[in-house]
Amino acid sequence: MAIVYVRQSTQHQVLEHRESTARQYALADRAIALGWVAMAVEVIDEDQGRSGSSAEGRSGFQRLLAAVSSDRVGIILGLEMSRLARSCKDWHALLELCAIYRTLLADADGLYDPSQYNDRLLLGLKGTMSEAELHILKSRLQQGMWNKAERGEVLNHPPIGYVRTPAGDFVIDPDEQVQSVVRIVFDQFTRRGSVNGLLRWLAHHDVKLPVRPHFGMNRGELEWRRANRVTLLGMLRHPIYAGAYLAEVFRAGLSSIPGQYLEAAKAIGLRPWQRQRYVVLPVMFRICLPALSNNFISLFKDTSLAAAIAVPELTFEARKINVETFRVIETWLVASLLYLAVCYAIAFLLRQIERRYASIR
C-alpha cells in the first residue's frame, strides 16, 4: 500500500494555506502514477494543525509508524520531508523502520530508498535541516516577541469583555449585555471571595459568559458559553483586570488611612511631601501588604502560562525534558517541588514582613 501523509503545523495554516493542503492531497495521484491502485492508497491527515517538532500527540504519525512496522507499506509520500517530522529523533526512527521493511519515501524533489547509503545520507541531511530550520524560526520569533515586549507592544488575545480594534488596541466590548455580565462576574467574585464560589453562583443562576472565538469559522463572533474554572481564572488573572484589581487595592488602602494620622502630621508641622513620605505611604503599604502578597504568589505560579508561547521558563523546560527523556513522573515531580519550594519561600518572607509591620504601631 501507499501512504500519503498530510500535515499543516497550525490551525491557521489549515484554514488559510489551502493551496498547500490541496497539493498534499494531490500526492495520491502521484502514488497511482507510480503503480499503486487507488484502493491501495491511504491518506493520513489526523495531524492537521499539529507541529512536527515532536511525535507526542500526533496520532497520524504513530499510525504511520505502526503501518510500516507491519510490513504493509511500500511507499510514503509527503510534500516535503519536514511534513513527516522536524525532530531528528522521530525522523531517524522512521528512516530505520523504512530501511528494515524496504519502504520508499517520496517528496516533491524525488524518490528515496532508505536502505541505500546515498539516499539515507541525503534523507538524514534533510531531517537535520528541517530540525535546524525549526530552531532558527523559533529563535527569530522569540527574539521578535522579546523586542516587542521591551517596547510594551505585546498584545495577545483580548480577555472576555474586551475587543481588539483595527489599530490593534484593546477597548471595552461595545455590547451592553457583555459589559453587564462582566460587572456581575467581578461583583460576585468580590462577594464570594473565591473562584469556586463564583462558579457555583454562575451555574446556579444560569449565567453564561460572553466569548468571542479567536480561531475558526466564527472568529470574532459573540457566543454565550457556560462558565468553567479555566475560563474564569483566565479572565480574573488577565493583566488588564489584574491591573484594575491592584489599582483598587491601592485606592482602598489610601481611603482606609485614618484621618487622625493626617491631622497629627499637620499638627507637628510636616510639609505635604513629608506627610506622604513618612505617614501616608508607610500606612498604605501596611494595609495593602496582605493583598499584594497573595497577588505576588499568584503571579509567580501563573508564569507557567508563558510556556504556551514558548517562553523558556520552568514549565516549558520541564515539558522539553519530558519529551526528550520520556520520564514523565520524575520530570513533573521535580518541577512541582521547585514551584512548592519557591512559593513557600516567598510566602515565608512576606509573612515575616507582615509581622514586622504589624508590630509597628
C-alpha positions as MATLAB code, in Angstrom:
seq = 'MAIVYVRQSTQHQVLEHRESTARQYALADRAIALGWVAMAVEVIDEDQGRSGSSAEGRSGFQRLLAAVSSDRVGIILGLEMSRLARSCKDWHALLELCAIYRTLLADADGLYDPSQYNDRLLLGLKGTMSEAELHILKSRLQQGMWNKAERGEVLNHPPIGYVRTPAGDFVIDPDEQVQSVVRIVFDQFTRRGSVNGLLRWLAHHDVKLPVRPHFGMNRGELEWRRANRVTLLGMLRHPIYAGAYLAEVFRAGLSSIPGQYLEAAKAIGLRPWQRQRYVVLPVMFRICLPALSNNFISLFKDTSLAAAIAVPELTFEARKINVETFRVIETWLVASLLYLAVCYAIAFLLRQIERRYASIR';
ca = [
       0.000    0.000    0.000;
       0.989    3.650   -0.405;
       0.505    6.250    2.338;
       0.099    9.975    1.710;
       0.930   11.942    4.850;
      -0.800   15.336    5.098;
       0.041   17.865    7.808;
      -0.035   21.592    8.467;
       1.639   22.931   11.604;
      -1.182   25.173   12.895;
      -4.939   25.578   12.580;
      -4.298   28.966   10.969;
      -2.310   27.270    8.194;
      -5.059   24.699    7.734;
      -7.627   27.457    7.211;
      -5.520   29.935    5.245;
      -2.960   27.849    3.305;
      -5.467   25.775    1.377;
      -3.358   25.564   -1.771;
      -0.621   23.772    0.145;
      -3.192   21.378    1.593;
      -4.574   20.680   -1.879;
      -1.074   19.917   -3.180;
      -0.556   17.424   -0.381;
      -3.804   15.592   -1.092;
      -2.881   15.544   -4.776;
       0.061   13.286   -3.926;
      -2.440   10.409   -4.041;
      -2.472   10.845   -7.851;
       1.318   10.586   -7.876;
       1.108    7.293   -5.993;
      -1.300    5.991   -8.618;
       1.062    7.187  -11.350;
       3.870    5.211   -9.688;
       1.851    1.996   -9.978;
      -0.340    1.714   -6.899;
      -4.046    1.177   -7.426;
      -6.416    3.782   -5.992;
      -7.787    1.372   -3.368;
      -4.248    0.762   -2.058;
      -3.563    4.473   -1.451;
      -4.329    5.673    2.070;
      -4.297    9.306    3.202;
      -3.304   10.047    6.803;
      -4.385   13.546    7.795;
      -5.157   13.271   11.525;
      -2.193   15.508   12.358;
      -3.587   18.604   10.684;
      -2.883   21.638   12.860;
      -0.141   19.889   14.882;
       3.547   20.728   14.961;
       6.086   18.214   13.674;
       8.605   19.137   16.380;
       7.612   16.036   18.343;
       5.744   12.779   17.815;
       3.838   13.384   21.051;
       0.156   13.929   20.356;
       0.458   13.078   16.657;
      -1.761   10.040   16.274;
      -1.354   10.086   12.492;
       2.420    9.761   12.705;
       2.074    6.963   15.259;
      -0.319    5.154   12.926;
       2.161    5.630   10.107;
       4.943    4.007   12.148;
       2.637    1.121   13.070;
       1.725    0.546    9.414;
       5.388    0.498    8.349;
       6.246   -1.900   11.184;
       3.551   -4.297    9.979;
       5.332   -4.507    6.590;
       2.269   -3.333    4.691;
       3.605   -0.049    3.288;
       5.537    0.227    0.047;
       5.931    3.985   -0.167;
       5.298    7.089    1.947;
       4.619   10.358    0.140;
       4.870   13.861    1.584;
       5.104   17.293    0.011;
       8.367   17.836    1.922;
      10.141   15.524    4.310;
       9.613   18.102    7.066;
       5.897   17.238    6.934;
       6.736   13.846    8.422;
       8.966   15.027   11.277;
      11.003   18.046   12.341;
      12.766   16.158   15.100;
      15.889   14.133   14.277;
      14.877   11.545   16.875;
      11.496   10.909   15.240;
      12.888   11.258   11.723;
      15.663    8.668   12.155;
      13.252    6.287   13.891;
      11.093    6.415   10.755;
      14.136    6.007    8.473;
      15.266    2.938   10.418;
      11.870    1.273   10.072;
      11.666    2.148    6.381;
      15.148    0.681    5.803;
      14.251   -2.557    7.604;
      10.962   -3.084    5.744;
      12.194   -1.630    2.410;
       9.657    1.197    2.390;
      10.333    4.015   -0.069;
       9.988    7.735    0.655;
       8.963   10.376   -1.854;
       8.648   14.149   -1.817;
       8.452   16.894   -4.425;
      12.191   16.513   -5.159;
      12.471   12.808   -5.765;
      12.137    9.176   -4.711;
      14.363    7.685   -1.987;
      15.235    4.232   -0.697;
      16.342    4.472    2.972;
      18.132    1.116    2.666;
      20.583    2.654    0.169;
      23.533    4.537    1.648;
      23.394    7.598   -0.620;
      19.639    8.029   -0.248;
      19.868    7.553    3.517;
      22.636   10.157    3.700;
      20.500   12.654    1.774;
      17.423   11.899    3.872;
      19.435   12.332    7.073;
      20.620   15.711    5.828;
      17.049   16.734    5.020;
      15.933   15.782    8.537;
      18.784   17.712   10.143;
      17.997   20.790    8.050;
      14.296   20.543    8.972;
      15.089   20.500   12.691;
      17.629   23.322   12.324;
      15.108   25.370   10.347;
      12.545   24.968   13.123;
      15.107   26.082   15.711;
      16.051   29.161   13.657;
      12.413   30.129   13.111;
      11.634   29.771   16.829;
      14.672   31.861   17.742;
      13.650   34.635   15.359;
      10.051   34.643   16.560;
      11.073   34.606   20.212;
      13.572   37.440   19.729;
      10.931   39.471   17.915;
       8.498   38.800   20.781;
      11.087   39.971   23.335;
      11.767   43.142   21.343;
       8.050   43.940   21.244;
       7.774   43.189   24.959;
      10.590   45.651   25.704;
       8.583   48.327   23.876;
       5.384   47.311   25.705;
       3.657   46.325   22.448;
       2.927   42.653   23.104;
      -0.830   42.231   22.948;
      -2.157   38.692   22.809;
      -5.847   37.864   22.605;
      -8.192   40.287   24.393;
      -9.863   38.942   27.547;
     -13.600   38.472   27.923;
     -15.192   41.925   27.940;
     -12.673   43.484   25.538;
     -12.278   43.513   21.760;
      -9.365   44.379   19.520;
      -9.668   47.447   17.288;
      -8.300   47.580   13.713;
      -5.385   49.594   15.128;
      -4.504   46.662   17.425;
      -5.604   48.269   20.702;
      -7.948   46.722   23.285;
     -11.225   48.506   24.066;
     -14.239   47.565   26.177;
     -16.726   45.418   24.285;
     -19.459   47.744   22.939;
     -22.175   45.158   23.636;
     -24.052   46.334   26.750;
     -25.059   42.805   27.745;
     -21.398   41.769   27.698;
     -20.476   44.709   29.926;
     -23.286   43.816   32.327;
     -22.161   40.180   32.642;
     -18.532   41.211   33.232;
     -19.645   43.549   36.037;
     -21.716   40.719   37.542;
     -18.716   38.376   37.444;
     -16.471   40.778   39.340;
     -19.179   41.816   41.787;
     -19.914   38.211   42.670;
     -16.209   37.365   42.856;
     -15.804   40.152   45.415;
     -18.749   38.821   47.434;
     -17.908   35.103   47.180;
     -14.179   35.529   47.648;
     -13.171   32.507   45.535;
     -13.381   31.178   42.004;
     -15.231   28.057   43.161;
     -17.876   30.144   44.890;
     -18.215   32.329   41.818;
     -18.538   29.287   39.559;
     -21.270   27.764   41.735;
     -23.204   31.051   41.736;
     -22.981   31.408   37.950;
     -24.104   27.808   37.432;
     -26.983   28.155   39.891;
     -28.280   31.318   38.197;
     -27.520   30.009   34.671;
     -25.304   32.993   33.829;
     -23.278   32.347   30.680;
     -20.052   34.089   29.703;
     -19.635   36.120   26.503;
     -16.877   34.608   24.374;
     -15.516   35.783   21.043;
     -13.519   32.879   19.497;
     -10.011   33.707   18.321;
      -9.939   30.939   15.694;
     -12.322   29.059   13.448;
     -15.220   29.999   11.222;
     -16.917   32.097   13.952;
     -13.811   34.085   14.787;
     -14.743   37.359   16.490;
     -18.456   36.498   16.676;
     -20.147   36.777   20.067;
     -21.067   33.424   21.622;
     -22.535   32.626   25.043;
     -20.996   29.648   26.813;
     -21.319   28.009   30.207;
     -18.746   29.201   32.714;
     -15.902   26.909   33.736;
     -12.993   27.234   36.128;
     -10.302   27.670   33.446;
     -12.173   30.461   31.678;
     -12.862   32.297   34.932;
      -9.227   32.023   36.051;
      -8.005   33.291   32.696;
     -10.398   36.212   32.913;
      -9.685   37.170   36.530;
      -5.908   36.826   36.157;
      -5.585   38.664   32.864;
      -3.202   41.638   33.220;
      -5.920   44.105   32.214;
      -8.249   43.028   35.015;
      -5.394   42.245   37.400;
      -4.111   45.812   36.931;
      -7.540   47.173   37.731;
      -7.664   44.941   40.816;
      -4.309   46.233   42.076;
      -5.386   49.815   41.439;
      -8.447   49.152   43.571;
      -6.233   47.647   46.290;
      -4.146   50.811   46.437;
      -7.240   53.029   46.307;
      -8.784   51.111   49.180;
      -5.517   51.346   51.097;
      -5.410   55.118   50.673;
      -9.044   55.565   51.674;
      -8.520   53.385   54.780;
      -5.903   55.661   56.315;
      -7.433   57.177   59.482;
      -7.911   60.921   59.280;
      -6.254   61.347   62.676;
      -2.906   60.361   61.132;
      -3.010   63.239   58.658;
      -4.235   65.676   61.295;
      -1.388   64.670   63.601;
       1.112   65.065   60.774;
      -0.168   68.596   60.100;
      -0.089   69.426   63.819;
       3.617   68.642   64.120;
       4.400   70.796   61.087;
       5.167   68.199   58.397;
       5.100   69.509   54.843;
       2.806   67.833   52.233;
       5.623   65.736   50.714;
       6.781   64.761   54.200;
       3.260   63.660   55.117;
       3.201   61.456   52.020;
       6.690   60.084   52.647;
       6.517   59.403   56.390;
       2.805   58.855   57.042;
       0.635   58.065   54.011;
       2.890   55.640   52.098;
       4.025   53.503   55.084;
       0.474   53.143   56.420;
      -0.937   52.409   52.968;
       1.757   49.777   52.336;
       0.949   48.067   55.649;
      -2.765   47.960   54.777;
      -2.191   46.717   51.215;
       0.541   44.192   52.029;
      -1.704   41.091   52.570;
      -3.497   41.567   49.238;
      -0.222   42.332   47.442;
       1.371   39.216   48.943;
      -1.353   36.936   47.598;
      -1.188   38.616   44.205;
       2.600   38.239   44.044;
       2.452   34.498   44.788;
      -0.302   34.024   42.198;
       1.819   35.941   39.693;
       4.723   33.547   40.212;
       2.509   30.476   39.808;
       0.960   31.936   36.668;
       4.373   32.196   34.981;
       3.714   28.609   33.898;
       1.242   30.032   31.361;
       4.202   31.534   29.489;
       5.097   28.022   28.303;
       2.160   28.289   25.877;
       4.094   30.905   23.852;
       7.428   29.040   24.076;
       8.971   31.241   26.753;
      11.731   29.089   28.341;
      10.510   29.099   31.947;
      10.211   26.185   34.378;
       7.129   24.508   32.896;
       8.433   24.866   29.340;
      11.802   23.327   30.258;
      10.084   20.505   32.154;
       7.927   19.752   29.137;
      11.001   19.720   26.874;
      12.871   17.329   29.190;
       9.787   15.122   29.350;
       9.643   14.871   25.548;
      13.360   14.092   25.287;
      13.622   11.537   28.112;
      10.036   10.194   28.474;
      10.473   10.319   32.278;
       7.094   11.878   32.967;
       6.705   11.282   36.712;
      10.243   12.318   37.659;
      10.185   15.448   35.497;
       6.889   16.843   36.747;
       7.621   15.806   40.339;
      10.843   17.858   40.343;
       9.073   20.809   38.687;
       6.275   20.656   41.277;
       8.765   20.562   44.147;
      10.587   23.584   42.721;
       7.322   25.524   42.483;
       6.430   24.483   46.033;
       9.835   25.479   47.399;
       9.820   28.904   45.746;
       6.195   29.635   46.717;
       6.863   28.588   50.306;
       9.995   30.771   50.478;
       8.103   33.776   49.092;
       5.176   33.221   51.466;
       7.534   32.894   54.451;
       9.377   36.094   53.535;
       6.159   38.065   53.037;
       4.768   36.701   56.304;
       7.832   37.992   58.141;
       7.397   41.405   56.533;
       3.729   41.475   57.555;
       4.613   40.608   61.148;
       7.260   43.314   61.219;
       4.833   45.966   60.015;
       2.095   44.663   62.332;
       4.388   45.247   65.317;
       4.850   48.909   64.325;
       2.017   50.954   65.784;
];
